Amino acid sequence: MKDIILTLVLVMVIGGTIAIQHLRINAAEERAARLDAEALELREEVARWKAAYVQMKTGQEALAAQAQACFDREAAARADADQWRQIFENMTLRSLDAEEARGVPDDATRRALLSALDRPL
């Protein structure tokens, strides 16, 4: 009889241990499933951030190219203005002969054109 009781107690202890381990396994599996779902959400969020970064980087590069084009146009305009200024500063004045006096603009018009071309950028 003692042996039967001991056997029953042993079976109950082993059964309880198995039940506890089964509960622990189920809890671990649930945690693993939650972690997998969270990892998937994080991967999706990383993909969204990467897409936003690529879009931002593309926009930044386009703006940088536009800014460089503006700087290039300004440099070209300044070079043109310097060239015109140099031409006008190095010009020599002479009297017009009779034929030129009839076919070219007067001095006031030429000076107006000069000041219009020599304005700041």
Secondary structure, 3 states (H helix, E strand, C coil): CHHHHHHHHHHHHHHHHHHHHHHHHHHHHHHHHHHHHHHHHHHHHHHHHHHHHHHHHHHHHHHHHHHHHHHHHHHHHHHHHHHHHHHHHHCCCCCCCHHHHHHCCCHHHHHHHHHHHCCCC
